[in-house]
Amino acid sequence: MKQIITGCLLLALCMGIGCNKDDDKQAPSSPVITAIWPSSGTAGIIVTLKGKNFSYVRGENKVQFNGSDAVVIEASAGQLQVVSPASGATGPVSVTVGGNKVEGPVYAYVPAMEEYIVETFSGSTTPGATNGPIATALFRNPEGVAVDVNGRLIVTDRGNNLIRLMTAGQVSLVAGNTAGGYMEGTGAAARFKLPWKATTDAAGNIYVADRDNHAIRKITPQGEVSTLAGGNGAGYADGQGAAAKFNQPLDVAADGAGNVYVADNLNHRIRKIAADGTVTTLAGSGTAGFADGTGAAAQFKNPSGLDVDKDGNIIVADRLNHRIRKVTPAGAVTVIAGDGTTGYRDGDAADSRFADPYGISGDKNGNILIADLNNNKIRRISTAGMVSTVAGTVKGYADGPGAAAQLNGPTDVCVDGEGTIYVADLTNHCIRKITLMK
């Protein structure tokens, strides 16, 4: 009897609500993207999308990178593996399943890394102070590199208190003495005290951030050394010549009008020296911190590297803010790259990460090269605002392809007119040379 009743009930239910296959079908749930890895990279790499409500059937998942179709190579309900399309551009990744479309996180396209080769241009891991042929010359903690108007390489040999010149296969003295000190004079008669970095102007003069003398020194093409500004002890004061004060200036950069800019490390400011030696403060409040703004409204934290771009803007390696900043000639400060967290991440400039960016240089095409000190790498910011790694892996010493080479505390970088990159490899006591692999 129970079986008859149960059967009747089932029959009645089916008759009442319609028991057939079509009624069992439910509209597919919309896909959900919860994560994308990696979130930046080149075209043609495997990208993993995590989420839910994907189809197990590869062909039923339509994936697009900013509107360009990607090839799905593996599929499950919670994960898709796809190939980033060659025609894609930076933008959101979308997934469509059963007519339901969802947009997920952004994938940032990074230009395919050009193949670079790293060589030891001069120096040895054994420190010294030897002039002569580039192949046998020795340095002691070279801190800065700069290219002059004639394409010659100027090296600030910090540990030796020397300014040295590399040209025509030879290393020679420009000025200074290994004894160190503070003295004007010509060539070896002059004294510096832990000179940090240098720059040159269109007339061939060299300007030196003489850190522990708290001075900006000038060397003429004849090797005569004088003090442009500062030199009267550590402190902070605007004014002319010796009336001005700096506190451990680390880098200098010159513009086409004869002005010299200073990364005033412990004053957390960017200073400007006019051709007559008058010092003013271009940007920075004097308090270590981070703030965009104009003049004293902006804040830096131990700025350590400077360069001037083709438009007269000052590019700053804002070391302990782990950012690259721009200062206009009017003193307006903005961020070019870095999210402010110490680390290592290539990709879109705003999301990139550096670890104590220390030296900086622009090339003739408007790209920016950075000596990323504690990542032991040379990084590049393209004119499109993408950060990539030119050379360097773990800390050490090894020549070879950029992706395998090793640096140890790179402190400065410069680029000549041919695109050759030179690096002050501080702890390896070497000058490294980076060129495009042919």
Secondary structure, DSSP 8 states (H G I E B T S, - for coil): -HHHHHHHHHHHHHHHHT-SHHHH-------EEEEEESSEE-TT-EEEEEEES--SSGGGEEEEETTEEEEEEEE-SSEEEEE--TT--SEEEEEEETTEEEEEEEEEE------EEEEEEEE-SS-----EETTT---SSEEEEEE-TTS-EEEEEGGGTEEEEEETTEEEEEEE-TT---B-EEGGG-B-SSEEEEEE-TTS-EEEEEGGGTEEEEE-TT-EEEEEEE-S-S--B-EEGGG-B-SSEEEEEE-TTS-EEEEEGGGTEEEEE-TTSEEEEEE--SS-S-B-EEGGG-B-SSEEEEEE-TTS-EEEEEGGGTEEEEE-TT-EEEEEE--SS-S-B-EEGGG-B-SSEEEEEE-TTS-EEEEEGGGTEEEEE-TTSEEEEEE--SSS-B-EETTT-B-S-EEEEEE-TT--EEEEEGGGTEEEEEEE--
